[in-house]
Amino acid sequence: MSKMRNRRKKRTAPAGRGRVVVVGGEPKMSGIILELADPLLDGDVSNPKEVDFIVQLTIAAWNKSMFSAERQAAMEKEIIDTLVPSDGDAQQVGTIIQALDIVDDRRKKLFPNLRRFVADYDLQVSEGRVALNVLSESMSADR
């Protein structure tokens, strides 16, 4: 996280704040993902690759949280193996784990009873604006 926070660039309005829209009694997943990613983005959406990475990490953390504790440990290892290069160091692993924990803590606080699995997403980042579309499906409590 420290690398992401230390890079101060052109600031825009934080991506997630006030964007959770409720449709048919359930919030839109695109708004939820941006809300959960907000502290990781730190108001900076000027770098499309960094925003995409943070959105991917947020979705991975969200999906991980939909499963049992036993399955979550295996999923966290898969996430780290996917996102940290084979020559990566412990600091990179620590940063990923910290980001996963931030997202999971926010999910528990903001959306504790929402059980949806994110299947796919489309992200557009341009001129300091983020447009996110998320395809998700409901999950049963026993899954």
SEKOLGU-730727 format. One record per atom (N, C-alpha, C): x, y, z. Coordinates in steps of 0.1 Angstrom, whole numbers, padded with zeros to 4 digits, always signed. Example, Ala and Ser with C-alpha at 12.3 -4.5 7.8 and 13.67 -1.06 7.14 Angstrom:
BEGIN
+0132-0057+0078
+0123-0045+0078
+0132-0033+0078
+0128-0022+0071
+0137-0011+0071
+0129+0000+0079
This chain:
BEGIN
+0008-0012+0000
+0000+0000+0000
+0009+0012+0000
+0020+0012+0007
+0028+0024+0008
+0032+0030-0005
+0036+0021-0015
+0039+0026-0028
+0028+0033-0035
+0016+0027-0033
+0004+0034-0040
+0001+0047-0033
+0002+0048-0020
-0001+0060-0013
+0010+0071-0015
+0022+0067-0017
+0033+0076-0018
+0033+0083-0032
+0028+0077-0041
+0027+0083-0055
+0016+0092-0056
+0018+0105-0053
+0008+0115-0054
+0007+0121-0068
-0004+0120-0074
-0006+0125-0088
-0018+0134-0088
-0022+0138-0100
-0033+0146-0101
-0045+0140-0094
-0051+0147-0085
-0062+0142-0077
-0076+0145-0084
-0085+0136-0083
-0098+0138-0087
-0107+0134-0076
-0120+0135-0078
-0130+0131-0068
-0128+0116-0065
-0128+0112-0053
-0127+0097-0050
-0137+0089-0058
-0133+0078-0063
-0141+0070-0072
-0153+0065-0066
-0153+0060-0053
-0164+0053-0048
-0174+0061-0040
-0170+0072-0035
-0179+0080-0026
-0192+0083-0032
-0203+0079-0026
-0216+0083-0030
-0221+0076-0043
-0214+0065-0047
-0218+0059-0060
-0226+0046-0059
-0229+0042-0047
-0236+0030-0045
-0251+0033-0048
-0256+0028-0059
-0269+0030-0064
-0278+0018-0061
-0289+0019-0055
-0298+0008-0052
-0309+0007-0063
-0309-0005-0069
-0319-0008-0080
-0327-0020-0075
-0340-0019-0074
-0348-0031-0070
-0345-0036-0057
-0341-0028-0047
-0338-0032-0034
-0324-0037-0031
-0316-0039-0041
-0302-0043-0040
-0292-0034-0046
-0281-0030-0040
-0272-0021-0045
-0265-0027-0058
-0261-0018-0067
-0254-0022-0079
-0240-0026-0076
-0235-0037-0081
-0222-0042-0078
-0211-0032-0082
-0213-0025-0093
-0203-0016-0098
-0200-0005-0088
-0211+0000-0082
-0209+0010-0071
-0203+0004-0059
-0206-0008-0055
-0200-0015-0044
-0186-0017-0045
-0181-0022-0057
-0167-0024-0059
-0159-0011-0058
-0165+0000-0065
-0158+0013-0064
-0157+0018-0049
-0168+0016-0042
-0168+0020-0028
-0158+0013-0020
-0157+0000-0022
-0147-0008-0015
-0133-0005-0019
-0131-0001-0031
-0117+0002-0036
-0113+0016-0033
-0122+0025-0028
-0119+0039-0026
-0107+0041-0018
-0104+0035-0006
-0092+0038+0001
-0079+0033-0006
-0080+0023-0015
-0069+0019-0023
-0066+0029-0034
-0076+0034-0040
-0074+0044-0050
-0070+0057-0045
-0073+0060-0033
-0069+0072-0026
-0072+0085-0034
-0083+0084-0041
-0087+0096-0049
-0080+0098-0062
-0071+0089-0065
-0063+0090-0078
-0067+0080-0088
-0074+0086-0099
-0078+0077-0110
-0071+0081-0123
-0059+0087-0122
-0052+0092-0133
-0045+0081-0141
-0042+0070-0135
-0034+0059-0141
-0043+0047-0144
-0048+0045-0156
-0057+0035-0159
-0052+0021-0155
-0039+0018-0157
-0034+0005-0153
-0035+0002-0138
-0032+0013-0131
-0033+0012-0116
-0047+0010-0111
-0056+0018-0117
-0070+0017-0114
-0075+0003-0117
-0072-0003-0129
-0076-0016-0132
-0070-0027-0123
-0058-0025-0119
-0052-0034-0109
-0060-0034-0096
-0063-0022-0091
-0070-0021-0078
-0084-0026-0080
-0091-0024-0091
-0104-0030-0093
-0103-0045-0093
-0093-0051-0100
-0092-0065-0100
-0089-0071-0086
-0081-0064-0079
-0078-0068-0065
-0090-0067-0056
-0098-0057-0058
-0110-0055-0050
-0121-0066-0053
-0122-0069-0066
-0131-0080-0070
-0126-0093-0065
-0113-0095-0065
-0108-0108-0060
-0111-0109-0045
-0109-0098-0038
-0112-0098-0023
-0126-0100-0021
-0135-0094-0029
-0149-0096-0027
-0153-0110-0029
-0149-0116-0040
-0152-0130-0044
-0147-0139-0033
-0135-0137-0028
-0129-0146-0018
-0138-0146-0006
-0143-0134-0002
-0152-0133+0010
-0165-0141+0009
-0169-0145-0003
-0181-0152-0005
-0180-0167-0001
-0168-0172+0002
-0166-0186+0005
-0163-0188+0019
-0162-0201+0023
-0159-0205+0036
-0144-0201+0040
-0141-0201+0053
-0128-0197+0057
-0117-0206+0051
-0120-0219+0050
-0111-0229+0045
-0108-0226+0030
-0118-0223+0023
-0116-0220+0009
-0110-0206+0007
-0112-0197+0016
-0106-0183+0015
-0091-0184+0015
-0086-0192+0024
-0071-0193+0025
-0065-0198+0012
-0071-0207+0005
-0066-0212-0008
-0067-0202-0018
-0078-0194-0018
-0081-0184-0028
-0071-0172-0026
-0068-0169-0013
-0058-0158-0011
-0044-0162-0017
-0040-0175-0015
-0028-0179-0021
-0028-0178-0036
-0039-0182-0043
-0041-0181-0057
-0040-0166-0062
-0046-0157-0054
-0046-0143-0057
-0032-0138-0057
-0024-0141-0046
-0011-0137-0045
-0002-0142-0056
-0004-0155-0059
+0004-0162-0069
+0001-0155-0083
-0011-0151-0085
-0015-0144-0098
-0009-0130-0099
-0010-0123-0088
-0007-0108-0089
+0008-0105-0086
+0015-0113-0078
+0029-0110-0075
+0037-0119-0085
+0046-0112-0092
+0055-0119-0101
+0064-0130-0093
+0069-0140-0101
+0076-0150-0094
+0089-0145-0088
+0094-0133-0092
+0106-0127-0086
+0102-0116-0076
+0089-0116-0073
+0084-0106-0063
+0089-0109-0049
+0089-0098-0041
+0094-0099-0028
+0083-0099-0017
+0088-0101-0005
+0078-0102+0006
+0070-0089+0008
+0076-0077+0005
+0069-0065+0006
+0057-0064-0004
+0059-0069-0016
+0048-0070-0026
+0037-0079-0020
+0040-0091-0015
+0030-0100-0009
+0023-0093+0002
+0031-0086+0011
+0025-0079+0022
+0015-0068+0018
+0018-0061+0007
+0010-0051+0002
-0004-0057-0003
-0003-0068-0010
-0015-0075-0016
-0024-0079-0004
-0017-0085+0006
-0025-0090+0018
-0031-0079+0025
-0024-0068+0027
-0030-0056+0033
-0042-0051+0025
-0041-0050+0012
-0052-0045+0004
-0064-0054+0005
-0061-0067+0005
-0072-0077+0006
-0079-0075+0020
-0072-0073+0030
-0077-0071+0043
-0086-0058+0044
-0081-0047+0038
-0088-0035+0038
-0102-0037+0031
-0102-0043+0019
-0114-0045+0012
-0123-0054+0020
-0118-0065+0026
-0127-0074+0034
-0133-0067+0046
-0125-0059+0053
-0130-0052+0065
-0141-0042+0060
-0139-0035+0049
-0149-0026+0045
-0162-0033+0040
-0160-0045+0034
-0172-0053+0030
-0180-0057+0042
-0173-0062+0052
-0180-0066+0064
-0188-0055+0071
-0182-0043+0070
-0188-0031+0076
-0200-0026+0068
-0198-0025+0055
-0207-0018+0046
-0217-0027+0040
-0214-0039+0036
-0223-0049+0029
-0222-0063+0035
-0224-0064+0048
-0222-0077+0055
-0231-0088+0050
-0243-0085+0045
-0253-0095+0041
-0255-0097+0026
-0247-0090+0019
-0249-0091+0004
-0240-0102-0001
-0246-0112-0008
-0239-0124-0013
-0241-0125-0028
-0231-0119-0035
-0231-0119-0049
-0217-0122-0054
-0215-0131-0064
-0202-0134-0069
-0200-0126-0082
-0189-0119-0083
-0186-0111-0095
-0180-0121-0106
-0187-0122-0117
-0183-0131-0127
-0174-0124-0138
-0177-0111-0140
-0169-0104-0150
-0171-0089-0148
-0163-0081-0154
-0164-0067-0153
-0158-0060-0166
-0163-0048-0168
-0157-0039-0179
-0154-0026-0172
-0142-0022-0174
-0137-0009-0168
-0132+0000-0179
-0136+0012-0178
-0131+0023-0187
-0126+0034-0178
-0113+0038-0180
-0107+0049-0172
-0102+0059-0183
-0107+0072-0182
-0104+0082-0191
-0105+0096-0185
-0095+0104-0186
-0096+0118-0182
-0101+0119-0168
-0096+0111-0159
-0099+0111-0145
-0113+0106-0141
-0119+0099-0150
-0133+0093-0148
-0132+0078-0149
-0140+0072-0141
-0140+0057-0140
-0155+0053-0143
-0156+0044-0153
-0169+0038-0156
-0167+0023-0155
-0174+0017-0146
-0173+0003-0142
-0187-0004-0144
-0187-0015-0152
-0199-0024-0153
-0195-0037-0148
-0203-0043-0139
-0200-0056-0133
-0212-0065-0136
-0208-0078-0139
-0217-0089-0141
-0216-0097-0128
-0227-0099-0121
-0226-0107-0109
-0238-0116-0108
-0237-0126-0099
-0248-0136-0097
-0250-0138-0082
-0262-0140-0078
-0265-0143-0064
-0258-0156-0059
-0254-0156-0047
-0248-0169-0041
-0257-0173-0029
-0259-0186-0028
-0266-0191-0016
-0257-0190-0004
-0263-0190+0007
-0255-0189+0020
-0247-0202+0022
-0251-0213+0017
-0243-0225+0019
-0232-0228+0009
-0230-0219+0000
-0219-0221-0010
-0206-0216-0005
